Amino acid sequence: MAIPDYQTLMLPLLQLASDGGVHSKQEAVEKLTQKFSLSSEEKSELLPSGTQTIIYNRVGWAQTYMKKAGLLASPKRGHFQITDRGKELLKEKPQKVGVKLLSRYEEFSDFKSIHRTKDDETLEAAVVDDFATPEEAIEYGYQKVVATLSEELLSKVKECTPSFFERLVVDLLVSMGYGGSRKEAGEVLGKSGDGGIDGIIKEDKLGLDIIYIQAKRWDNVVGRPEIQKFAGALLGQKARKGIFITTSSFTKEAAGYAKGLETKVILVDGSNLARLMIDHDLGVSTTASYQVKRVDSDYFVED
């Protein structure tokens, strides 16, 4: 089944604590994954940032919200315990515990209203409607922004001339740490002239190895024949490494052929090209920056 949202986890989490004992968050995660029969893939599925599993994040937020409502307490770091208020709620035998129910408690309402702005209300509505945790709302929202930016960026790249695209490829590789200086890389590009090769660039600043480049500003899918032609050109140069970059995509046959080569050939399609440009700040500019912070519990440990 799908990973339950954080509101769906609230009641089972409260029921888990109904024995009055002190429980750890990790224990809760393990027991709830069993209760909801999550697969190994679902248990290990990460947030887009890759910093935390989704189920761990959602259990954490379910726990946080119920603490704010006074249903749970934290007797020690990383642990929780049911309160008298939590026990009273369970006696009502609620079918579900969620943000709407928690709003009956003044402490939770106060928690939601602190420093509230119109933007906060918009985000909160999105979180509640989509049953996403606040961190998920930010991370998945960021992914949507990047996806849209990638499409716009790739469209812009396709409008460039072939010569500009070749310079763009060199700029990208230099920003990734290849080729030494931009001047050195620019002098190298275009000197080869061999069939199937558009340029060469140093693998590192010392030039310990050379990487051969093929850059295709295409709309059509790149097939196996083009990769074979590139591989043949590499063989003719006794080259060991090559990068084939295109604004379009590769067929399965082309990708399979590249994987089977003794020569190392990396294929970069349009979507990966756009993402690399974003990651290395090429052709894009930052309009806003946000930092998500957590309490540093270690700071508050007294000697």
Secondary structure, DSSP 8 states (H G I E B T S, - for coil): -----HHHHHHHHHHHGGG---EEHHHHHHHHHHHTT--HHHHH-B-TTSSSBHHHHHHHHHHHHHHHTTSEE-SSTTEEEE-HHHHHHHHT--S---HHHHTTSHHHHHHHHTT--HHHHHHHHHHHHHT--HHHHHHHHHHHHHHHHHHHHHHHHHTS-HHHHHHHHHHHHHHTT-SSSHHHHHHHTT----TT--EEEESSTT-SSEEEEEEE--SS-B-HHHHHHHHHHHHHTT-SEEEEEESS-B-HHHHHHHHT-SSEEEEE-HHHHHHHHHHTTSS-------------GGGG---
